[in-house]
Amino acid sequence: MENKDSIVQLYKKLYSENFTELEVLRKKEKMKVLIAITMIITLIAIVFFYKWGFIFLWLGVIVFIITFAIINSKNRGKNKVDYTSVFKEKIVAPIIQKAIPNSLYKPNEGISKEIYNKIVYKEWYDRYRSEDLIKASVLLKNGKEVNMQIAEVLTERETKDKDGDTSYVTVFSGMAGVVEMTKTIKTSVFIVKNGSVSKFNKKKVKLDSSSFEALFDVEADDSIMAMRILTADIMEKLEYLYAKLKIKFEFSIVNDKLYIKFHTGGMYEPSIFNKSLELQKLQKLYNTTTLITDVIKEMAMVIDEIHV
């Protein structure tokens, strides 16, 4: 990982160049949110405490729409700027570039649902969204390179209450992606969070590390290949990265692809209620992005060194 001082230096540079602009945009965004919250609370109070609450509700909705139209009109036209877009372009992009040299960051793009469906292990969802795509050619310790694409993903499941009203609950929120391996193992191995693979599943692999099995379950078409991949050294490294990252992660190897998921939540969104640039937040963003790449490199090296 980069020297801590170098991250501080980058932070100081980004702060001096962008803080004033970002704070103006953040305060505008914060005002919108506060107005929205105030209006919603007011409307609820009207409905509950006034006899003619239904009429007042619709009047409140009209006022709410007009108020937001006025606020948003100030940002319309050629000079329209968006707080999130500016933050990602001027802050997130340099941080990612430092964490993953020669990477390409596309905040408005993501990975396709088709790719994500190959990543997941028995996940059912109804709604899918992906953004903050990172593409990179990652250099391994042996000098070889592997291509990866990873992006932020949110999946949600639809639920209905006893009255038939629909709502959504989060199934997965984090980073997910795929790595093109240097060779194919001609089988499938799934390394997923503990408790995911039934003890009655005939493909469940029993390993020699109780500490590893406390974190992960393994399912494989070829148990011998799974054990060749998950050597004692590799399991120890993955446990170390798991503890250091402080974030759950899962991965699968299918032929020549490494699919991986990190339960990070939304990583690259700016703060609205705190200062737009905080050293601790940017350090965490950098460290997490770096450690994610480290996990990918470790697994890519393992596959590259296996004789098939």
C-alpha positions as CSV (number, residue, x, y, z in Angstrom):
1,M,0.0,0.0,0.0
2,E,1.1,3.6,-0.7
3,N,2.9,5.5,2.0
4,K,0.3,7.2,4.2
5,D,1.9,10.6,3.7
6,S,1.4,10.4,-0.1
7,I,-2.4,10.1,0.5
8,V,-2.3,13.1,2.8
9,Q,-0.4,15.1,0.1
10,L,-3.0,14.1,-2.5
11,Y,-5.8,15.1,-0.1
12,K,-4.2,18.5,0.4
13,K,-4.0,19.1,-3.3
14,L,-7.6,18.0,-3.9
15,Y,-8.7,20.2,-1.0
16,S,-7.0,23.3,-2.2
17,E,-8.3,22.9,-5.8
18,N,-11.9,21.8,-5.1
19,F,-13.1,22.4,-1.6
20,T,-14.8,25.8,-2.2
21,E,-16.7,24.6,-5.2
22,L,-17.8,21.4,-3.6
23,E,-19.0,23.1,-0.4
24,V,-21.2,25.5,-2.4
25,L,-22.7,22.5,-4.3
26,R,-23.1,20.4,-1.1
27,K,-24.9,23.1,0.8
28,K,-27.4,23.5,-2.1
29,E,-28.0,19.8,-2.1
30,K,-28.3,19.7,1.7
31,M,-30.9,22.5,1.5
32,K,-33.0,20.5,-1.0
33,V,-32.9,17.5,1.3
34,L,-33.8,19.5,4.4
35,I,-36.7,21.2,2.6
36,A,-38.0,17.8,1.4
37,I,-37.8,16.3,4.9
38,T,-39.6,19.4,6.4
39,M,-42.3,19.2,3.7
40,I,-42.9,15.5,4.3
41,I,-43.1,15.9,8.1
42,T,-45.5,18.8,7.6
43,L,-47.7,16.8,5.3
44,I,-47.9,13.9,7.7
45,A,-48.7,16.2,10.6
46,I,-51.5,17.8,8.5
47,V,-53.1,14.4,7.7
48,F,-53.1,13.3,11.3
49,F,-54.1,16.4,13.1
50,Y,-56.6,18.2,10.8
51,K,-60.1,17.2,9.9
52,W,-59.6,18.2,6.3
53,G,-56.2,16.6,6.1
54,F,-56.8,15.0,2.7
55,I,-57.4,18.4,1.1
56,F,-54.4,19.9,2.9
57,L,-52.3,17.0,1.8
58,W,-53.0,17.7,-1.9
59,L,-52.3,21.4,-1.4
60,G,-49.1,20.5,0.3
61,V,-48.1,18.2,-2.6
62,I,-48.7,21.1,-5.0
63,V,-46.6,23.5,-2.8
64,F,-43.9,20.8,-2.6
65,I,-43.7,20.4,-6.4
66,I,-43.6,24.2,-6.9
67,T,-40.9,24.7,-4.3
68,F,-38.7,22.0,-5.8
69,A,-39.3,23.4,-9.3
70,I,-38.0,26.8,-8.1
71,I,-34.9,25.3,-6.4
72,N,-34.0,23.2,-9.4
73,S,-34.6,26.0,-11.9
74,K,-31.5,27.8,-10.5
75,N,-29.3,25.0,-11.7
76,R,-30.8,24.6,-15.2
77,G,-29.3,25.6,-18.4
78,K,-25.7,25.4,-19.8
79,N,-24.1,26.1,-16.5
80,K,-25.9,23.3,-14.6
81,V,-23.6,21.4,-12.3
82,D,-24.3,18.4,-10.1
83,Y,-22.7,17.9,-6.7
84,T,-22.3,14.1,-7.1
85,S,-20.9,14.3,-10.6
86,V,-18.4,17.0,-9.7
87,F,-17.3,15.0,-6.6
88,K,-16.7,11.8,-8.6
89,E,-14.9,13.6,-11.4
90,K,-12.6,15.7,-9.3
91,I,-12.2,13.6,-6.1
92,V,-13.0,10.0,-6.7
93,A,-11.3,9.7,-10.1
94,P,-7.8,10.8,-8.8
95,I,-8.2,8.5,-5.7
96,I,-9.0,5.5,-7.8
97,Q,-6.2,6.3,-10.2
98,K,-3.7,6.4,-7.3
99,A,-5.1,3.1,-5.9
100,I,-5.2,1.4,-9.3
101,P,-2.7,2.9,-11.7
102,N,-3.7,3.2,-15.4
103,S,-7.3,2.4,-14.5
104,L,-10.3,3.8,-16.4
105,Y,-13.2,5.1,-14.1
106,K,-16.6,5.7,-15.6
107,P,-19.0,6.9,-12.8
108,N,-22.1,6.8,-15.0
109,E,-21.5,3.2,-16.2
110,G,-21.7,-0.1,-14.5
111,I,-21.5,-3.9,-15.1
112,S,-24.4,-5.5,-16.9
113,K,-27.0,-7.6,-15.2
114,E,-25.9,-10.6,-17.3
115,I,-22.3,-10.3,-15.8
116,Y,-23.7,-9.9,-12.3
117,N,-25.9,-13.0,-12.6
118,K,-22.7,-15.0,-13.2
119,I,-21.1,-13.5,-10.1
120,V,-23.8,-14.2,-7.6
121,Y,-24.4,-17.5,-5.8
122,K,-28.1,-18.2,-5.4
123,E,-29.3,-14.6,-5.1
124,W,-32.8,-13.6,-6.0
125,Y,-33.6,-10.0,-6.7
126,D,-36.2,-7.9,-8.5
127,R,-34.4,-4.6,-9.1
128,Y,-30.9,-4.0,-10.3
129,R,-28.7,-0.9,-10.6
130,S,-24.9,-0.5,-11.3
131,E,-22.6,2.5,-11.6
132,D,-19.0,3.6,-10.8
133,L,-17.4,1.2,-13.3
134,I,-13.6,0.7,-13.0
135,K,-11.7,-1.0,-15.7
136,A,-8.0,-1.9,-15.4
137,S,-5.2,-4.1,-16.4
138,V,-3.8,-5.3,-13.1
139,L,-0.1,-6.3,-12.8
140,L,0.7,-9.5,-10.9
141,K,3.9,-10.2,-8.9
142,N,5.1,-12.5,-11.7
143,G,4.9,-9.7,-14.3
144,K,1.7,-11.0,-16.0
145,E,-1.4,-8.9,-16.3
146,V,-5.1,-9.6,-15.9
147,N,-8.0,-7.5,-17.1
148,M,-10.7,-6.6,-14.5
149,Q,-13.9,-4.7,-14.5
150,I,-15.6,-3.9,-11.2
151,A,-18.5,-1.6,-10.3
152,E,-20.8,-0.6,-7.6
153,V,-24.0,-2.7,-7.6
154,L,-27.3,-2.5,-5.8
155,T,-29.9,-5.3,-5.9
156,E,-33.3,-5.1,-4.2
157,R,-36.1,-7.6,-3.6
158,E,-39.8,-6.6,-3.9
159,T,-42.0,-7.2,-0.9
160,K,-45.6,-6.6,-0.2
161,D,-47.4,-6.0,3.1
162,K,-50.8,-7.3,4.1
163,D,-52.5,-4.4,2.3
164,G,-50.7,-5.2,-0.9
165,D,-48.4,-2.1,-0.8
166,T,-45.1,-2.7,-2.5
167,S,-41.7,-1.8,-1.0
168,Y,-38.1,-2.9,-1.7
169,V,-35.4,-4.4,0.6
170,T,-31.7,-4.4,-0.2
171,V,-30.3,-7.8,-1.1
172,F,-26.7,-6.7,-2.0
173,S,-25.0,-3.3,-1.9
174,G,-21.3,-3.2,-2.8
175,M,-18.6,-3.7,-5.4
176,A,-18.8,-6.7,-7.8
177,G,-16.9,-7.6,-10.9
178,V,-15.1,-10.0,-13.1
179,V,-11.4,-10.7,-13.9
180,E,-10.1,-12.4,-17.0
181,M,-7.7,-15.1,-15.9
182,T,-4.5,-16.2,-17.5
183,K,-5.7,-19.8,-17.8
184,T,-8.8,-21.9,-17.4
185,I,-9.4,-24.4,-14.7
186,K,-12.2,-26.1,-16.6
187,T,-14.5,-26.3,-13.6
188,S,-16.5,-24.1,-11.1
189,V,-15.5,-23.3,-7.6
190,F,-17.7,-21.0,-5.4
191,I,-16.2,-19.5,-2.2
192,V,-19.1,-17.8,-0.4
193,K,-20.0,-16.5,3.1
194,N,-20.3,-19.1,5.8
195,G,-23.8,-20.6,6.0
196,S,-24.6,-20.2,2.3
197,V,-24.0,-23.8,1.2
198,S,-26.2,-26.5,2.8
199,K,-24.5,-29.3,4.7
200,F,-26.6,-31.7,2.6
201,N,-25.1,-30.3,-0.6
202,K,-23.0,-33.0,-2.2
203,K,-20.7,-30.4,-3.8
204,K,-19.8,-28.8,-0.5
205,V,-16.0,-29.1,0.1
206,K,-14.6,-29.9,3.5
207,L,-11.3,-28.1,4.1
208,D,-8.7,-28.5,6.8
209,S,-8.9,-24.9,8.2
210,S,-11.6,-24.4,10.8
211,S,-10.8,-20.6,10.9
212,F,-11.3,-20.4,7.1
213,E,-14.6,-22.4,7.3
214,A,-15.8,-20.0,10.0
215,L,-15.7,-17.3,7.3
216,F,-16.5,-19.2,4.0
217,D,-18.3,-22.1,2.6
218,V,-17.0,-23.8,-0.6
219,E,-19.0,-25.5,-3.3
220,A,-17.2,-27.1,-6.3
221,D,-17.8,-29.4,-9.2
222,D,-14.3,-30.8,-8.6
223,S,-13.4,-30.9,-4.9
224,I,-9.7,-31.8,-5.7
225,M,-9.3,-28.7,-7.8
226,A,-10.9,-26.6,-5.1
227,M,-8.4,-27.9,-2.6
228,R,-5.5,-27.3,-5.0
229,I,-6.7,-23.7,-5.2
230,L,-7.3,-23.2,-1.5
231,T,-4.0,-24.3,-0.1
232,A,-3.1,-23.6,3.5
233,D,-1.1,-20.5,2.5
234,I,-3.9,-19.1,0.4
235,M,-6.6,-19.7,3.0
236,E,-4.3,-17.9,5.5
237,K,-3.8,-14.9,3.1
238,L,-7.6,-14.7,2.5
239,E,-8.3,-14.7,6.2
240,Y,-5.7,-11.9,6.7
241,L,-7.2,-9.8,3.9
242,Y,-10.7,-10.5,5.2
243,A,-9.6,-9.2,8.7
244,K,-7.7,-6.2,7.2
245,L,-10.4,-5.2,4.8
246,K,-13.1,-5.5,7.5
247,I,-15.6,-6.2,4.8
248,K,-17.2,-9.5,3.7
249,F,-16.2,-10.7,0.3
250,E,-17.1,-13.7,-1.8
251,F,-15.8,-15.1,-5.1
252,S,-16.1,-17.8,-7.6
253,I,-13.9,-19.2,-10.3
254,V,-15.6,-20.5,-13.4
255,N,-13.4,-21.8,-16.2
256,D,-11.2,-18.7,-17.1
257,K,-13.1,-16.1,-15.1
258,L,-12.8,-14.9,-11.5
259,Y,-16.0,-13.4,-10.2
260,I,-15.9,-11.4,-7.0
261,K,-18.2,-9.5,-4.6
262,F,-17.4,-7.1,-1.8
263,H,-20.1,-6.1,0.7
264,T,-18.9,-2.5,0.9
265,G,-22.2,-0.6,0.5
266,G,-22.0,2.6,-1.5
267,M,-18.3,3.6,-1.6
268,Y,-18.1,6.5,-4.0
269,E,-21.0,8.7,-3.0
270,P,-20.3,12.2,-1.5
271,S,-21.4,13.3,1.9
272,I,-24.3,15.8,2.1
273,F,-24.5,16.5,5.8
274,N,-20.8,16.4,6.5
275,K,-18.0,18.4,4.8
276,S,-17.5,17.4,1.2
277,L,-13.8,16.6,1.8
278,E,-12.7,14.8,4.9
279,L,-9.3,13.1,5.1
280,Q,-10.5,10.1,7.0
281,K,-13.2,9.4,4.4
282,L,-10.8,9.7,1.4
283,Q,-8.2,7.5,3.2
284,K,-10.8,4.8,3.7
285,L,-11.9,5.1,0.1
286,Y,-8.3,4.7,-1.1
287,N,-7.5,1.9,1.4
288,T,-10.6,-0.1,0.5
289,T,-10.0,0.2,-3.2
290,T,-6.4,-0.9,-2.8
291,L,-7.3,-3.9,-0.6
292,I,-10.0,-5.0,-3.1
293,T,-7.3,-5.0,-5.7
294,D,-5.0,-6.9,-3.4
295,V,-7.6,-9.7,-3.0
296,I,-8.1,-9.9,-6.8
297,K,-4.3,-10.0,-7.3
298,E,-3.9,-12.8,-4.8
299,M,-6.6,-15.0,-6.4
300,A,-5.3,-14.3,-9.9
301,M,-1.8,-15.4,-8.9
302,V,-3.2,-18.6,-7.4
303,I,-5.0,-19.5,-10.6
304,D,-1.9,-18.6,-12.7
305,E,0.3,-20.9,-10.7
306,I,-2.0,-24.0,-10.8
307,H,-0.9,-26.7,-13.3
308,V,-4.0,-27.9,-15.2
